[in-house]
Amino acid sequence: MANADGTRSPRLTRREALTLGIGAFVVASLPLAARRGRELVRRAMPVMGTIAELAVVGADPPAAHAAIDAALEELRLVDRVMTRFSAASEVGAANRLAATRPVPVSEATAAVLREALAWAEASDGAFDPCLGRAIRLWDVAHRRVPPPAGAVRPLAGRRLYAAVDLGAWRGRPVVRFTDADVELDLGGIAKGWGVDRAVEALRARGVTQALVNVGGDLYALGAAEDGAPWRIGIRSPADPRHLAGEVEVRDAAVATSGDYLQYFRHGGRRYHHLLDPATGAPRATPVHSVTVVADTCLTADAAATAVFGMAPARAGALLRVRAAGARIASTLASEA
């Protein structure tokens, strides 16, 4: 298979096929981990609407398992608090009530929402964490035809993020909506926050070499063998046996946004889950996926969502403003 630049993508070998294999990434370095009396402990579990995969390199497997338990609990906590799919979560409570009164939220939810609003402002609304109504309307996991244009049009170009007030009451953060059409969806940033919290849980338990991957948001802790960076292969969306690119990272995050996992086809067009706030519909772009490398997974997650489909100059300017040091590692043109 050819990449967008005309070069051939390498086919994964059997040795390279030991991977954090759900979603976008392949990690070629993992098979070497046990060569010096250090073992590789791996775990996978469903969380945050996807699969979390953790791999810890260390000399004490029970300690590694305990560290992974703590990291997974951090992911579950973020999911419980920030999912829009539960009325009992803080985001769910805000979506039910914040248009009528201030709703208390935790410091963690406030921090993630504050970052999301900053990305929205810096991107001039290209990233908008308040499109929950439009996302529910499109429901690309279950639809087979687009929703009526008359239902989409009222949600287009609204800059709904500007209708969110994040303040404090009696020392606790509160959120209030000044537009009844606001519905929070932190799916473009909360997963990255969860990965960062999981990594901090590993660090707190003495882990120095690990990988945490949650559905295309990955953090590489420490270095791989011999102090070299981790080699992260980016799977080709069209053929997971091939790579679209490769990055090397150490103590850094990698996140990919693309139109190839959640979508339906209708009338010869792919309708995917990454909506354009200006139109209220899936973003129309020749880009198939974009991969961003950054210092934290929260930043990489938000950046990959925000720059998906952006012109390179605008994307670069946004990263300079919101994510100094972040870079676009790979962009793959769409086949359809």
C-alpha positions, -999 to 999 in steps of 0.1 A, spaced: 0 0 0 12 35 -8 13 64 16 1 99 6 36 108 -5 38 78 -28 62 57 -7 54 22 3 43 14 39 62 -15 55 42 -46 63 44 -55 100 66 -84 107 58 -111 133 83 -96 157 67 -62 154 32 -76 159 35 -76 197 16 -44 200 -7 -21 220 -29 -32 192 -64 -17 197 -67 14 174 -40 34 159 -6 23 172 20 -4 170 49 -5 194 79 -22 179 101 -21 210 81 -42 234 94 -77 225 129 -67 238 118 -58 273 126 -90 291 162 -94 280 178 -81 312 156 -98 339 129 -72 335 95 -85 326 67 -70 306 33 -69 324 3 -61 302 -34 -55 308 -63 -44 287 -98 -35 298 -128 -16 284 -132 20 297 -142 54 283 -160 38 254 -129 20 241 -101 -3 252 -74 8 276 -41 -11 272 -12 -7 296 23 -22 295 48 -19 323 84 -30 322 99 -39 356 117 -65 377 88 -70 401 56 -83 384 33 -80 415 44 -44 419 37 -38 382 2 -53 385 -5 -31 415 6 0 396 -16 -10 367 -45 -14 390 -40 21 403 -37 35 367 -69 18 356 -88 31 386 -77 67 375 -92 60 341 -124 46 355 -127 77 378 -123 101 349 -149 81 329 -174 81 358 -171 119 363 -168 132 327 -188 109 305 -218 125 288 -235 91 286 -245 90 323 -269 114 340 -251 107 372 -217 120 360 -207 157 366 -210 163 328 -244 146 327 -256 167 356 -244 199 339 -261 189 307 -294 184 326 -293 214 349 -267 241 340 -290 260 316 -313 267 347 -288 270 376 -251 268 385 -240 231 388 -211 222 411 -182 202 395 -150 188 408 -116 205 403 -107 179 378 -137 184 356 -133 222 359 -96 219 348 -105 198 318 -134 221 308 -112 252 313 -86 237 289 -114 227 264 -127 263 264 -92 277 259 -88 254 229 -122 265 216 -112 302 219 -78 298 204 -91 277 175 -119 302 168 -144 275 175 -129 247 154 -127 228 186 -160 231 205 -167 209 236 -204 219 236 -216 201 205 -233 172 224 -267 179 207 -253 177 172 -232 146 181 -264 129 194 -282 140 163 -257 125 139 -252 93 161 -228 79 135 -226 45 153 -262 38 146 -273 60 117 -273 49 81 -286 81 65 -278 118 75 -303 135 98 -326 161 81 -309 193 72 -336 212 90 -325 195 123 -288 202 117 -290 238 106 -301 253 140 -269 239 156 -245 252 130 -221 281 136 -234 288 171 -201 291 189 -218 274 218 -186 273 239 -190 310 244 -223 303 263 -204 283 291 -196 302 323 -171 285 346 -170 301 380 -170 293 417 -195 292 445 -184 287 482 -150 277 471 -161 250 446 -162 253 408 -196 257 392 -207 257 356 -236 275 340 -249 276 305 -264 308 290 -278 289 259 -302 260 263 -286 243 232 -252 238 250 -245 202 257 -210 193 269 -191 165 252 -155 163 265 -147 133 243 -120 153 224 -100 160 256 -110 140 286 -95 108 273 -61 125 272 -66 138 307 -74 102 318 -42 89 302 -21 116 320 -37 107 353 -30 70 347 6 78 339 9 98 372 -4 68 391 23 46 375 50 72 384 38 74 419 44 37 423 79 38 410 73 28 374 98 43 350 91 24 317 55 20 305 30 26 278 -6 37 283 -29 36 252 -66 44 254 -82 42 220 -56 62 201 -43 84 229 -9 71 240 17 81 265 52 66 264 68 68 299 106 68 301 126 52 273 126 18 256 156 -5 254 191 9 259 177 44 266 164 47 231 130 63 224 99 42 220 92 35 184 55 40 178 41 29 144 10 46 132 -13 20 116 -27 26 82 -65 31 86 -71 14 53 -50 -17 62 -38 -24 98 -11 -47 85 7 -16 72 21 16 87 12 51 76 41 65 96 64 61 126 74 84 155 100 81 182 90 94 217 103 94 252 82 108 281 57 122 255 22 116 242 9 107 208 -28 111 198 -45 104 165 -79 117 152 -94 102 121 -126 95 102 -121 58 99 -134 42 131 -168 58 137 -187 65 105 -214 54 81 -215 57 43 -244 72 24 -246 84 -12 -209 76 -18 -198 98 11 -183 89 45 -201 106 74 -178 104 105 -179 115 141 -156 145 139 -181 174 135 -174 209 121 -189 234 145 -194 258 116 -218 234 98 -229 211 126 -220 182 103 -190 159 98 -160 179 87 -155 178 50 -118 174 44 -94 154 22 -75 145 54 -81 109 67 -62 112 100 -38 134 118 -14 124 146 1 149 171 30 145 195 30 166 227 42 168 262 9 156 277 -18 134 264 -45 161 273 -27 184 249 -21 158 222 -58 147 224 -72 182 221 -47 193 194 -54 162 172 -91 169 174 -87 207 168 -64 205 138 -81 176 120 -88 190 86 -72 224 92 -49 239 66 -12 234 77 -5 271 83 -35 275 105 -28 242 124 8 253 130 -3 287 143 -28 271 167 -2 247 181 22 276 186 -4 294 207 -19 265 227 8 237 226 43 250 224 66 221 214 37 200 200 40 189 164 20 172 138 37 139 132 16 124 105 -13 134 81 -29 109 59 -51 119 29 -85 103 27 -93 78 1 -130 87 1 
